[in-house]
Amino acid sequence: MIVAMVASVAALAGTGHALAAAPAAAPAAAATQTVTVKYGPWTIPGGTMDRPGELPNVMSAAPKPCSNCDIVGEKPDLVYADGSTADMNSGPMLHHFVISNLAAHDTVCPLSPLGDRIWASGDERTEKTMPDGYGMPVKSYDRWAMLTDLMNYSSAPKTVYISITYTIAAAGSTTPVRSLWLDAGGCLTSDYSVPAGPSTHTWSWTSTVAGRIVFANGHQHAGGVHVKAADDTTGTLICDSPATYDTMGGMRTIVKMGTCSGDPLATVARGDRLTVTSYYDSPAARNDVMGIVHAYIAEG
């Protein structure tokens, strides 16, 4: 079961003229506030460093931070009941979560059973911040669902929550963006296989939308080096997201994936060929890696 706990609802300093006219190339920043929602709890069974406990791919209804607003930023974490961070140093790993809007279709993969995938992260817990003046609209009729995969390297069971702090603005106060899920695994699955050593894997999509891509970030598994998206038609690099590693719980793991933000990062036309390329240097062959660039586009 998912419990929404709307907390730390704090108004932030705004410009005071969120609805005023602004040049098209530089939309005005909207006045914002933050809302933290805790999803859970989930109890992950105990495991070992070789065979971690796992709660794979649980899908549940997910409360929205508002019924009618624009989301301009999102910061995820995995926490215990007291709000402290849960990570591999104490056992739990946020393998991944995906929040989808079931009231809309995925732009890149319209037949995806997950709906429109709008927010996601792995254990790198990537914070997303749209450029000033851009936001993801949330409507009263949107139906959110959360897909989670949680792991535990501790021998003791761990009860955790996914905590997401959303930065929101008034509905209609920003230029709307929509999600582009560019996945080296293709449309119906994100997993693919890599051999031991260096390798690359690509997947391409012919764009059905036109507009300005303003934010993007990558996601990979252990062994990933970087993942990038490019517009082959125009020869434009959209985003190249490198993986940063550190040791947690005695294991070398990805702790950060690069983000790209710009107004715009790239301008895409309908019919452009967009390609995602995932680079790995894996110490052993694996059949469950990912290479995703999650981008946001303002149409028009």
ChimeraX commands (.cxc) that place a marker at each C-alpha (Angstrom):
marker #1 position 0.00,0.00,0.00 radius 0.5
marker #1 position 1.16,3.54,-0.73 radius 0.5
marker #1 position 0.65,6.28,1.83 radius 0.5
marker #1 position 0.93,9.90,0.73 radius 0.5
marker #1 position 2.44,12.20,3.32 radius 0.5
marker #1 position 2.41,15.76,2.04 radius 0.5
marker #1 position 4.99,17.53,4.14 radius 0.5
marker #1 position 7.37,20.48,4.09 radius 0.5
marker #1 position 4.97,22.51,1.99 radius 0.5
marker #1 position 6.98,25.71,1.95 radius 0.5
marker #1 position 6.58,28.71,-0.33 radius 0.5
marker #1 position 9.80,29.71,-2.02 radius 0.5
marker #1 position 10.77,33.14,-3.19 radius 0.5
marker #1 position 9.29,33.78,-6.64 radius 0.5
marker #1 position 9.62,36.53,-9.15 radius 0.5
marker #1 position 6.19,37.96,-8.42 radius 0.5
marker #1 position 5.39,38.13,-12.13 radius 0.5
marker #1 position 4.94,34.48,-13.06 radius 0.5
marker #1 position 2.13,35.29,-15.47 radius 0.5
marker #1 position 3.74,38.33,-17.03 radius 0.5
marker #1 position 4.82,38.25,-20.67 radius 0.5
marker #1 position 8.40,37.15,-21.27 radius 0.5
marker #1 position 10.60,36.64,-24.33 radius 0.5
marker #1 position 10.01,33.25,-25.94 radius 0.5
marker #1 position 13.65,32.28,-25.57 radius 0.5
marker #1 position 13.66,32.95,-21.81 radius 0.5
marker #1 position 10.34,32.28,-20.06 radius 0.5
marker #1 position 9.92,33.94,-16.69 radius 0.5
marker #1 position 10.47,31.84,-13.59 radius 0.5
marker #1 position 7.20,31.01,-11.83 radius 0.5
marker #1 position 6.62,31.36,-8.09 radius 0.5
marker #1 position 7.01,27.89,-6.54 radius 0.5
marker #1 position 6.53,25.81,-3.42 radius 0.5
marker #1 position 7.79,22.36,-2.39 radius 0.5
marker #1 position 5.68,19.33,-1.53 radius 0.5
marker #1 position 7.22,16.10,-0.21 radius 0.5
marker #1 position 5.30,12.87,-0.76 radius 0.5
marker #1 position 6.34,9.58,0.90 radius 0.5
marker #1 position 5.37,6.44,-1.00 radius 0.5
marker #1 position 5.28,3.17,0.91 radius 0.5
marker #1 position 6.07,1.52,3.20 radius 0.5
marker #1 position 7.77,-1.51,1.69 radius 0.5
marker #1 position 9.59,-4.17,3.72 radius 0.5
marker #1 position 12.49,-5.66,1.74 radius 0.5
marker #1 position 13.56,-9.16,2.87 radius 0.5
marker #1 position 17.08,-9.66,4.16 radius 0.5
marker #1 position 19.83,-10.94,1.93 radius 0.5
marker #1 position 23.59,-11.06,1.48 radius 0.5
marker #1 position 26.10,-9.11,-0.59 radius 0.5
marker #1 position 26.06,-11.98,-3.12 radius 0.5
marker #1 position 22.30,-12.57,-3.07 radius 0.5
marker #1 position 20.47,-9.46,-1.92 radius 0.5
marker #1 position 16.86,-9.57,-0.80 radius 0.5
marker #1 position 14.52,-8.09,-3.40 radius 0.5
marker #1 position 11.01,-6.77,-3.95 radius 0.5
marker #1 position 10.93,-6.74,-7.77 radius 0.5
marker #1 position 8.58,-4.66,-9.89 radius 0.5
marker #1 position 5.74,-3.88,-7.53 radius 0.5
marker #1 position 3.22,-1.52,-9.17 radius 0.5
marker #1 position 0.90,0.56,-6.99 radius 0.5
marker #1 position -1.30,3.61,-7.22 radius 0.5
marker #1 position 0.76,6.74,-6.57 radius 0.5
marker #1 position -0.63,9.95,-5.06 radius 0.5
marker #1 position 0.14,13.14,-6.93 radius 0.5
marker #1 position 1.66,16.15,-5.12 radius 0.5
marker #1 position -1.25,18.28,-6.35 radius 0.5
marker #1 position -4.42,17.88,-8.39 radius 0.5
marker #1 position -3.83,20.82,-10.74 radius 0.5
marker #1 position -0.35,22.35,-10.97 radius 0.5
marker #1 position 2.92,22.45,-12.94 radius 0.5
marker #1 position 5.90,20.47,-11.61 radius 0.5
marker #1 position 9.19,22.29,-12.23 radius 0.5
marker #1 position 11.48,20.05,-10.18 radius 0.5
marker #1 position 11.67,16.63,-8.55 radius 0.5
marker #1 position 14.16,15.20,-6.02 radius 0.5
marker #1 position 13.87,11.50,-5.03 radius 0.5
marker #1 position 15.29,9.60,-2.06 radius 0.5
marker #1 position 14.91,6.26,-0.31 radius 0.5
marker #1 position 14.31,6.77,3.42 radius 0.5
marker #1 position 13.42,5.07,6.67 radius 0.5
marker #1 position 10.30,5.96,8.68 radius 0.5
marker #1 position 12.19,8.70,10.55 radius 0.5
marker #1 position 13.19,10.37,7.27 radius 0.5
marker #1 position 16.86,9.34,7.35 radius 0.5
marker #1 position 18.38,8.16,4.09 radius 0.5
marker #1 position 18.36,4.41,3.41 radius 0.5
marker #1 position 21.26,3.32,1.21 radius 0.5
marker #1 position 23.64,0.43,0.62 radius 0.5
marker #1 position 25.76,1.43,3.63 radius 0.5
marker #1 position 22.88,0.15,5.78 radius 0.5
marker #1 position 21.53,-2.35,3.22 radius 0.5
marker #1 position 18.74,-0.97,0.99 radius 0.5
marker #1 position 19.21,-0.11,-2.67 radius 0.5
marker #1 position 16.76,1.84,-4.82 radius 0.5
marker #1 position 17.24,-0.30,-7.91 radius 0.5
marker #1 position 14.66,1.81,-9.73 radius 0.5
marker #1 position 11.28,3.42,-9.61 radius 0.5
marker #1 position 9.11,4.74,-12.45 radius 0.5
marker #1 position 6.07,6.98,-12.02 radius 0.5
marker #1 position 3.65,6.78,-14.93 radius 0.5
marker #1 position 0.51,8.68,-15.83 radius 0.5
marker #1 position -2.00,5.97,-16.77 radius 0.5
marker #1 position -4.34,8.60,-18.23 radius 0.5
marker #1 position -1.87,9.29,-21.09 radius 0.5
marker #1 position 0.17,7.35,-23.63 radius 0.5
marker #1 position 3.95,7.22,-23.74 radius 0.5
marker #1 position 5.15,9.55,-26.53 radius 0.5
marker #1 position 7.96,7.27,-27.74 radius 0.5
marker #1 position 6.22,3.93,-27.13 radius 0.5
marker #1 position 2.43,4.47,-27.31 radius 0.5
marker #1 position 1.71,0.77,-26.71 radius 0.5
marker #1 position 3.66,0.64,-23.45 radius 0.5
marker #1 position 1.45,-0.87,-20.71 radius 0.5
marker #1 position 3.06,1.53,-18.24 radius 0.5
marker #1 position 1.36,4.59,-19.74 radius 0.5
marker #1 position 3.28,7.87,-19.93 radius 0.5
marker #1 position 6.52,7.46,-17.93 radius 0.5
marker #1 position 7.05,10.90,-16.39 radius 0.5
marker #1 position 9.48,10.50,-13.44 radius 0.5
marker #1 position 12.10,7.84,-12.72 radius 0.5
marker #1 position 15.41,7.14,-11.03 radius 0.5
marker #1 position 17.73,4.37,-9.94 radius 0.5
marker #1 position 19.93,4.39,-6.85 radius 0.5
marker #1 position 21.70,7.48,-8.22 radius 0.5
marker #1 position 18.55,9.40,-7.13 radius 0.5
marker #1 position 18.79,12.01,-9.87 radius 0.5
marker #1 position 17.33,15.43,-9.10 radius 0.5
marker #1 position 15.51,17.02,-12.03 radius 0.5
marker #1 position 15.16,20.79,-12.36 radius 0.5
marker #1 position 13.54,22.31,-15.44 radius 0.5
marker #1 position 14.93,25.56,-16.86 radius 0.5
marker #1 position 13.09,28.66,-15.67 radius 0.5
marker #1 position 9.63,28.92,-17.16 radius 0.5
marker #1 position 9.12,25.21,-17.98 radius 0.5
marker #1 position 7.08,22.59,-16.12 radius 0.5
marker #1 position 5.25,19.28,-16.34 radius 0.5
marker #1 position 1.46,19.87,-16.13 radius 0.5
marker #1 position -0.53,17.79,-13.62 radius 0.5
marker #1 position -4.27,17.56,-14.27 radius 0.5
marker #1 position -7.09,16.51,-11.94 radius 0.5
marker #1 position -7.91,13.53,-14.16 radius 0.5
marker #1 position -4.32,12.19,-14.31 radius 0.5
marker #1 position -3.88,8.77,-12.70 radius 0.5
marker #1 position -0.39,8.07,-11.41 radius 0.5
marker #1 position 1.10,4.65,-10.73 radius 0.5
marker #1 position 4.54,3.74,-9.37 radius 0.5
marker #1 position 6.64,0.75,-10.46 radius 0.5
marker #1 position 9.36,-0.09,-7.92 radius 0.5
marker #1 position 12.25,-2.53,-7.66 radius 0.5
marker #1 position 13.94,-2.48,-4.24 radius 0.5
marker #1 position 16.92,-4.53,-2.99 radius 0.5
marker #1 position 18.53,-5.14,0.38 radius 0.5
marker #1 position 22.16,-6.17,0.98 radius 0.5
marker #1 position 21.66,-6.43,4.75 radius 0.5
marker #1 position 20.80,-9.76,6.41 radius 0.5
marker #1 position 17.95,-8.04,8.30 radius 0.5
marker #1 position 14.67,-7.00,6.61 radius 0.5
marker #1 position 14.41,-3.26,6.01 radius 0.5
marker #1 position 11.25,-1.14,5.87 radius 0.5
marker #1 position 11.62,1.87,3.59 radius 0.5
marker #1 position 9.73,4.62,1.76 radius 0.5
marker #1 position 10.44,6.40,-1.51 radius 0.5
marker #1 position 10.36,10.09,-0.66 radius 0.5
marker #1 position 10.00,12.60,-3.49 radius 0.5
marker #1 position 10.18,16.36,-3.02 radius 0.5
marker #1 position 8.36,18.09,-5.85 radius 0.5
marker #1 position 8.79,21.78,-6.68 radius 0.5
marker #1 position 5.47,23.00,-8.03 radius 0.5
marker #1 position 4.05,26.15,-9.59 radius 0.5
marker #1 position 0.51,27.31,-10.33 radius 0.5
marker #1 position -1.24,25.49,-13.16 radius 0.5
marker #1 position -0.59,27.17,-16.49 radius 0.5
marker #1 position 2.19,29.39,-15.18 radius 0.5
marker #1 position 4.90,27.56,-17.15 radius 0.5
marker #1 position 5.51,26.41,-20.71 radius 0.5
marker #1 position 4.41,22.74,-20.64 radius 0.5
marker #1 position 6.85,19.90,-21.28 radius 0.5
marker #1 position 6.20,16.23,-21.97 radius 0.5
marker #1 position 8.33,13.18,-21.36 radius 0.5
marker #1 position 10.50,11.45,-23.98 radius 0.5
marker #1 position 11.68,8.02,-22.77 radius 0.5
marker #1 position 14.62,7.09,-25.02 radius 0.5
marker #1 position 15.63,3.54,-24.14 radius 0.5
marker #1 position 18.49,1.47,-25.57 radius 0.5
marker #1 position 16.47,-1.62,-24.63 radius 0.5
marker #1 position 13.66,-0.63,-26.99 radius 0.5
marker #1 position 9.96,-0.06,-26.39 radius 0.5
marker #1 position 8.58,-3.00,-24.45 radius 0.5
marker #1 position 11.54,-3.76,-22.19 radius 0.5
marker #1 position 14.45,-1.79,-20.78 radius 0.5
marker #1 position 16.73,-4.76,-20.07 radius 0.5
marker #1 position 19.34,-5.89,-22.56 radius 0.5
marker #1 position 22.54,-7.96,-22.52 radius 0.5
marker #1 position 26.20,-6.91,-22.59 radius 0.5
marker #1 position 29.37,-8.99,-22.95 radius 0.5
marker #1 position 32.37,-8.72,-20.68 radius 0.5
marker #1 position 34.49,-5.70,-21.58 radius 0.5
marker #1 position 33.63,-2.59,-23.60 radius 0.5
marker #1 position 30.40,-2.56,-25.62 radius 0.5
marker #1 position 27.82,-0.24,-27.11 radius 0.5
marker #1 position 24.10,-0.70,-27.69 radius 0.5
marker #1 position 21.83,1.61,-29.68 radius 0.5
marker #1 position 18.15,2.12,-30.38 radius 0.5
marker #1 position 16.51,4.72,-32.62 radius 0.5
marker #1 position 13.11,6.39,-32.79 radius 0.5
marker #1 position 11.57,8.55,-35.50 radius 0.5
marker #1 position 10.15,11.54,-33.67 radius 0.5
marker #1 position 6.39,12.08,-33.83 radius 0.5
marker #1 position 6.66,15.44,-32.05 radius 0.5
marker #1 position 8.41,18.75,-32.70 radius 0.5
marker #1 position 9.77,21.18,-30.18 radius 0.5
marker #1 position 12.60,22.14,-27.82 radius 0.5
marker #1 position 14.23,19.56,-25.54 radius 0.5
marker #1 position 15.08,21.42,-22.31 radius 0.5
marker #1 position 16.17,18.72,-19.82 radius 0.5
marker #1 position 17.58,15.18,-19.93 radius 0.5
marker #1 position 19.35,12.68,-17.70 radius 0.5
marker #1 position 20.71,9.16,-18.04 radius 0.5
marker #1 position 20.29,5.87,-16.20 radius 0.5
marker #1 position 22.59,2.81,-16.31 radius 0.5
marker #1 position 23.51,-0.19,-14.18 radius 0.5
marker #1 position 26.88,-1.17,-12.72 radius 0.5
marker #1 position 29.42,-1.39,-15.53 radius 0.5
marker #1 position 27.87,1.55,-17.38 radius 0.5
marker #1 position 30.24,4.26,-18.57 radius 0.5
marker #1 position 27.87,6.79,-20.13 radius 0.5
marker #1 position 24.68,7.00,-22.16 radius 0.5
marker #1 position 23.85,9.63,-24.76 radius 0.5
marker #1 position 21.02,10.73,-27.03 radius 0.5
marker #1 position 21.50,12.50,-30.34 radius 0.5
marker #1 position 19.42,13.80,-33.24 radius 0.5
marker #1 position 20.95,11.95,-36.19 radius 0.5
marker #1 position 18.99,14.04,-38.69 radius 0.5
marker #1 position 20.56,17.32,-37.60 radius 0.5
marker #1 position 23.78,15.90,-36.14 radius 0.5
marker #1 position 22.97,17.41,-32.74 radius 0.5
marker #1 position 24.02,15.90,-29.42 radius 0.5
marker #1 position 21.03,16.15,-27.07 radius 0.5
marker #1 position 22.65,14.90,-23.86 radius 0.5
marker #1 position 25.64,12.78,-22.84 radius 0.5
marker #1 position 25.19,11.47,-19.27 radius 0.5
marker #1 position 28.29,9.96,-17.60 radius 0.5
marker #1 position 28.14,7.53,-14.68 radius 0.5
marker #1 position 30.01,8.46,-11.49 radius 0.5
marker #1 position 31.05,5.64,-9.15 radius 0.5
marker #1 position 31.79,5.33,-5.43 radius 0.5
marker #1 position 31.97,2.53,-2.87 radius 0.5
marker #1 position 28.87,1.92,-0.77 radius 0.5
marker #1 position 28.39,-1.09,1.47 radius 0.5
marker #1 position 31.73,-2.40,0.21 radius 0.5
marker #1 position 30.56,-2.39,-3.43 radius 0.5
marker #1 position 31.49,-0.15,-6.35 radius 0.5
marker #1 position 28.22,1.37,-7.48 radius 0.5
marker #1 position 26.83,4.27,-9.51 radius 0.5
marker #1 position 26.10,7.23,-7.24 radius 0.5
marker #1 position 25.40,9.87,-9.89 radius 0.5
marker #1 position 24.34,10.18,-13.53 radius 0.5
marker #1 position 24.92,13.39,-15.42 radius 0.5
marker #1 position 22.07,15.77,-16.21 radius 0.5
marker #1 position 21.68,18.21,-19.12 radius 0.5
marker #1 position 19.63,21.40,-18.99 radius 0.5
marker #1 position 19.25,24.14,-21.60 radius 0.5
marker #1 position 16.80,26.36,-23.42 radius 0.5
marker #1 position 17.05,24.45,-25.63 radius 0.5
marker #1 position 19.40,21.48,-25.53 radius 0.5
marker #1 position 18.18,20.67,-29.04 radius 0.5
marker #1 position 15.35,21.54,-31.39 radius 0.5
marker #1 position 13.61,18.48,-32.82 radius 0.5
marker #1 position 11.33,18.25,-35.86 radius 0.5
marker #1 position 8.76,15.57,-36.64 radius 0.5
marker #1 position 10.49,12.85,-38.61 radius 0.5
marker #1 position 13.92,13.42,-37.01 radius 0.5
marker #1 position 15.75,10.23,-36.10 radius 0.5
marker #1 position 16.70,10.23,-32.41 radius 0.5
marker #1 position 19.23,7.61,-31.27 radius 0.5
marker #1 position 20.19,6.57,-27.74 radius 0.5
marker #1 position 23.62,4.92,-27.35 radius 0.5
marker #1 position 24.60,3.14,-24.14 radius 0.5
marker #1 position 28.28,2.47,-23.40 radius 0.5
marker #1 position 29.38,-0.28,-20.97 radius 0.5
marker #1 position 32.66,-1.73,-19.74 radius 0.5
marker #1 position 31.36,-4.65,-17.72 radius 0.5
marker #1 position 33.69,-6.96,-15.76 radius 0.5
marker #1 position 31.44,-9.89,-16.73 radius 0.5
marker #1 position 28.69,-10.66,-19.22 radius 0.5
marker #1 position 25.26,-9.55,-17.98 radius 0.5
marker #1 position 21.72,-9.87,-19.29 radius 0.5
marker #1 position 19.96,-7.22,-17.20 radius 0.5
marker #1 position 21.54,-3.84,-17.88 radius 0.5
marker #1 position 19.82,-0.62,-18.92 radius 0.5
marker #1 position 20.73,2.48,-20.91 radius 0.5
marker #1 position 18.10,5.22,-20.80 radius 0.5
marker #1 position 18.04,8.93,-21.58 radius 0.5
marker #1 position 14.92,10.48,-20.09 radius 0.5
marker #1 position 14.24,13.83,-21.77 radius 0.5
marker #1 position 11.55,16.51,-21.60 radius 0.5
marker #1 position 10.34,18.44,-24.64 radius 0.5
marker #1 position 8.31,21.64,-24.99 radius 0.5
marker #1 position 6.25,21.17,-28.13 radius 0.5
marker #1 position 5.79,23.78,-30.80 radius 0.5
marker link #1:1,2 radius 0.2
marker link #1:2,3 radius 0.2
marker link #1:3,4 radius 0.2
marker link #1:4,5 radius 0.2
marker link #1:5,6 radius 0.2
marker link #1:6,7 radius 0.2
marker link #1:7,8 radius 0.2
marker link #1:8,9 radius 0.2
marker link #1:9,10 radius 0.2
marker link #1:10,11 radius 0.2
marker link #1:11,12 radius 0.2
marker link #1:12,13 radius 0.2
marker link #1:13,14 radius 0.2
marker link #1:14,15 radius 0.2
marker link #1:15,16 radius 0.2
marker link #1:16,17 radius 0.2
marker link #1:17,18 radius 0.2
marker link #1:18,19 radius 0.2
marker link #1:19,20 radius 0.2
marker link #1:20,21 radius 0.2
marker link #1:21,22 radius 0.2
marker link #1:22,23 radius 0.2
marker link #1:23,24 radius 0.2
marker link #1:24,25 radius 0.2
marker link #1:25,26 radius 0.2
marker link #1:26,27 radius 0.2
marker link #1:27,28 radius 0.2
marker link #1:28,29 radius 0.2
marker link #1:29,30 radius 0.2
marker link #1:30,31 radius 0.2
marker link #1:31,32 radius 0.2
marker link #1:32,33 radius 0.2
marker link #1:33,34 radius 0.2
marker link #1:34,35 radius 0.2
marker link #1:35,36 radius 0.2
marker link #1:36,37 radius 0.2
marker link #1:37,38 radius 0.2
marker link #1:38,39 radius 0.2
marker link #1:39,40 radius 0.2
marker link #1:40,41 radius 0.2
marker link #1:41,42 radius 0.2
marker link #1:42,43 radius 0.2
marker link #1:43,44 radius 0.2
marker link #1:44,45 radius 0.2
marker link #1:45,46 radius 0.2
marker link #1:46,47 radius 0.2
marker link #1:47,48 radius 0.2
marker link #1:48,49 radius 0.2
marker link #1:49,50 radius 0.2
marker link #1:50,51 radius 0.2
marker link #1:51,52 radius 0.2
marker link #1:52,53 radius 0.2
marker link #1:53,54 radius 0.2
marker link #1:54,55 radius 0.2
marker link #1:55,56 radius 0.2
marker link #1:56,57 radius 0.2
marker link #1:57,58 radius 0.2
marker link #1:58,59 radius 0.2
marker link #1:59,60 radius 0.2
marker link #1:60,61 radius 0.2
marker link #1:61,62 radius 0.2
marker link #1:62,63 radius 0.2
marker link #1:63,64 radius 0.2
marker link #1:64,65 radius 0.2
marker link #1:65,66 radius 0.2
marker link #1:66,67 radius 0.2
marker link #1:67,68 radius 0.2
marker link #1:68,69 radius 0.2
marker link #1:69,70 radius 0.2
marker link #1:70,71 radius 0.2
marker link #1:71,72 radius 0.2
marker link #1:72,73 radius 0.2
marker link #1:73,74 radius 0.2
marker link #1:74,75 radius 0.2
marker link #1:75,76 radius 0.2
marker link #1:76,77 radius 0.2
marker link #1:77,78 radius 0.2
marker link #1:78,79 radius 0.2
marker link #1:79,80 radius 0.2
marker link #1:80,81 radius 0.2
marker link #1:81,82 radius 0.2
marker link #1:82,83 radius 0.2
marker link #1:83,84 radius 0.2
marker link #1:84,85 radius 0.2
marker link #1:85,86 radius 0.2
marker link #1:86,87 radius 0.2
marker link #1:87,88 radius 0.2
marker link #1:88,89 radius 0.2
marker link #1:89,90 radius 0.2
marker link #1:90,91 radius 0.2
marker link #1:91,92 radius 0.2
marker link #1:92,93 radius 0.2
marker link #1:93,94 radius 0.2
marker link #1:94,95 radius 0.2
marker link #1:95,96 radius 0.2
marker link #1:96,97 radius 0.2
marker link #1:97,98 radius 0.2
marker link #1:98,99 radius 0.2
marker link #1:99,100 radius 0.2
marker link #1:100,101 radius 0.2
marker link #1:101,102 radius 0.2
marker link #1:102,103 radius 0.2
marker link #1:103,104 radius 0.2
marker link #1:104,105 radius 0.2
marker link #1:105,106 radius 0.2
marker link #1:106,107 radius 0.2
marker link #1:107,108 radius 0.2
marker link #1:108,109 radius 0.2
marker link #1:109,110 radius 0.2
marker link #1:110,111 radius 0.2
marker link #1:111,112 radius 0.2
marker link #1:112,113 radius 0.2
marker link #1:113,114 radius 0.2
marker link #1:114,115 radius 0.2
marker link #1:115,116 radius 0.2
marker link #1:116,117 radius 0.2
marker link #1:117,118 radius 0.2
marker link #1:118,119 radius 0.2
marker link #1:119,120 radius 0.2
marker link #1:120,121 radius 0.2
marker link #1:121,122 radius 0.2
marker link #1:122,123 radius 0.2
marker link #1:123,124 radius 0.2
marker link #1:124,125 radius 0.2
marker link #1:125,126 radius 0.2
marker link #1:126,127 radius 0.2
marker link #1:127,128 radius 0.2
marker link #1:128,129 radius 0.2
marker link #1:129,130 radius 0.2
marker link #1:130,131 radius 0.2
marker link #1:131,132 radius 0.2
marker link #1:132,133 radius 0.2
marker link #1:133,134 radius 0.2
marker link #1:134,135 radius 0.2
marker link #1:135,136 radius 0.2
marker link #1:136,137 radius 0.2
marker link #1:137,138 radius 0.2
marker link #1:138,139 radius 0.2
marker link #1:139,140 radius 0.2
marker link #1:140,141 radius 0.2
marker link #1:141,142 radius 0.2
marker link #1:142,143 radius 0.2
marker link #1:143,144 radius 0.2
marker link #1:144,145 radius 0.2
marker link #1:145,146 radius 0.2
marker link #1:146,147 radius 0.2
marker link #1:147,148 radius 0.2
marker link #1:148,149 radius 0.2
marker link #1:149,150 radius 0.2
marker link #1:150,151 radius 0.2
marker link #1:151,152 radius 0.2
marker link #1:152,153 radius 0.2
marker link #1:153,154 radius 0.2
marker link #1:154,155 radius 0.2
marker link #1:155,156 radius 0.2
marker link #1:156,157 radius 0.2
marker link #1:157,158 radius 0.2
marker link #1:158,159 radius 0.2
marker link #1:159,160 radius 0.2
marker link #1:160,161 radius 0.2
marker link #1:161,162 radius 0.2
marker link #1:162,163 radius 0.2
marker link #1:163,164 radius 0.2
marker link #1:164,165 radius 0.2
marker link #1:165,166 radius 0.2
marker link #1:166,167 radius 0.2
marker link #1:167,168 radius 0.2
marker link #1:168,169 radius 0.2
marker link #1:169,170 radius 0.2
marker link #1:170,171 radius 0.2
marker link #1:171,172 radius 0.2
marker link #1:172,173 radius 0.2
marker link #1:173,174 radius 0.2
marker link #1:174,175 radius 0.2
marker link #1:175,176 radius 0.2
marker link #1:176,177 radius 0.2
marker link #1:177,178 radius 0.2
marker link #1:178,179 radius 0.2
marker link #1:179,180 radius 0.2
marker link #1:180,181 radius 0.2
marker link #1:181,182 radius 0.2
marker link #1:182,183 radius 0.2
marker link #1:183,184 radius 0.2
marker link #1:184,185 radius 0.2
marker link #1:185,186 radius 0.2
marker link #1:186,187 radius 0.2
marker link #1:187,188 radius 0.2
marker link #1:188,189 radius 0.2
marker link #1:189,190 radius 0.2
marker link #1:190,191 radius 0.2
marker link #1:191,192 radius 0.2
marker link #1:192,193 radius 0.2
marker link #1:193,194 radius 0.2
marker link #1:194,195 radius 0.2
marker link #1:195,196 radius 0.2
marker link #1:196,197 radius 0.2
marker link #1:197,198 radius 0.2
marker link #1:198,199 radius 0.2
marker link #1:199,200 radius 0.2
marker link #1:200,201 radius 0.2
marker link #1:201,202 radius 0.2
marker link #1:202,203 radius 0.2
marker link #1:203,204 radius 0.2
marker link #1:204,205 radius 0.2
marker link #1:205,206 radius 0.2
marker link #1:206,207 radius 0.2
marker link #1:207,208 radius 0.2
marker link #1:208,209 radius 0.2
marker link #1:209,210 radius 0.2
marker link #1:210,211 radius 0.2
marker link #1:211,212 radius 0.2
marker link #1:212,213 radius 0.2
marker link #1:213,214 radius 0.2
marker link #1:214,215 radius 0.2
marker link #1:215,216 radius 0.2
marker link #1:216,217 radius 0.2
marker link #1:217,218 radius 0.2
marker link #1:218,219 radius 0.2
marker link #1:219,220 radius 0.2
marker link #1:220,221 radius 0.2
marker link #1:221,222 radius 0.2
marker link #1:222,223 radius 0.2
marker link #1:223,224 radius 0.2
marker link #1:224,225 radius 0.2
marker link #1:225,226 radius 0.2
marker link #1:226,227 radius 0.2
marker link #1:227,228 radius 0.2
marker link #1:228,229 radius 0.2
marker link #1:229,230 radius 0.2
marker link #1:230,231 radius 0.2
marker link #1:231,232 radius 0.2
marker link #1:232,233 radius 0.2
marker link #1:233,234 radius 0.2
marker link #1:234,235 radius 0.2
marker link #1:235,236 radius 0.2
marker link #1:236,237 radius 0.2
marker link #1:237,238 radius 0.2
marker link #1:238,239 radius 0.2
marker link #1:239,240 radius 0.2
marker link #1:240,241 radius 0.2
marker link #1:241,242 radius 0.2
marker link #1:242,243 radius 0.2
marker link #1:243,244 radius 0.2
marker link #1:244,245 radius 0.2
marker link #1:245,246 radius 0.2
marker link #1:246,247 radius 0.2
marker link #1:247,248 radius 0.2
marker link #1:248,249 radius 0.2
marker link #1:249,250 radius 0.2
marker link #1:250,251 radius 0.2
marker link #1:251,252 radius 0.2
marker link #1:252,253 radius 0.2
marker link #1:253,254 radius 0.2
marker link #1:254,255 radius 0.2
marker link #1:255,256 radius 0.2
marker link #1:256,257 radius 0.2
marker link #1:257,258 radius 0.2
marker link #1:258,259 radius 0.2
marker link #1:259,260 radius 0.2
marker link #1:260,261 radius 0.2
marker link #1:261,262 radius 0.2
marker link #1:262,263 radius 0.2
marker link #1:263,264 radius 0.2
marker link #1:264,265 radius 0.2
marker link #1:265,266 radius 0.2
marker link #1:266,267 radius 0.2
marker link #1:267,268 radius 0.2
marker link #1:268,269 radius 0.2
marker link #1:269,270 radius 0.2
marker link #1:270,271 radius 0.2
marker link #1:271,272 radius 0.2
marker link #1:272,273 radius 0.2
marker link #1:273,274 radius 0.2
marker link #1:274,275 radius 0.2
marker link #1:275,276 radius 0.2
marker link #1:276,277 radius 0.2
marker link #1:277,278 radius 0.2
marker link #1:278,279 radius 0.2
marker link #1:279,280 radius 0.2
marker link #1:280,281 radius 0.2
marker link #1:281,282 radius 0.2
marker link #1:282,283 radius 0.2
marker link #1:283,284 radius 0.2
marker link #1:284,285 radius 0.2
marker link #1:285,286 radius 0.2
marker link #1:286,287 radius 0.2
marker link #1:287,288 radius 0.2
marker link #1:288,289 radius 0.2
marker link #1:289,290 radius 0.2
marker link #1:290,291 radius 0.2
marker link #1:291,292 radius 0.2
marker link #1:292,293 radius 0.2
marker link #1:293,294 radius 0.2
marker link #1:294,295 radius 0.2
marker link #1:295,296 radius 0.2
marker link #1:296,297 radius 0.2
marker link #1:297,298 radius 0.2
marker link #1:298,299 radius 0.2
marker link #1:299,300 radius 0.2
view
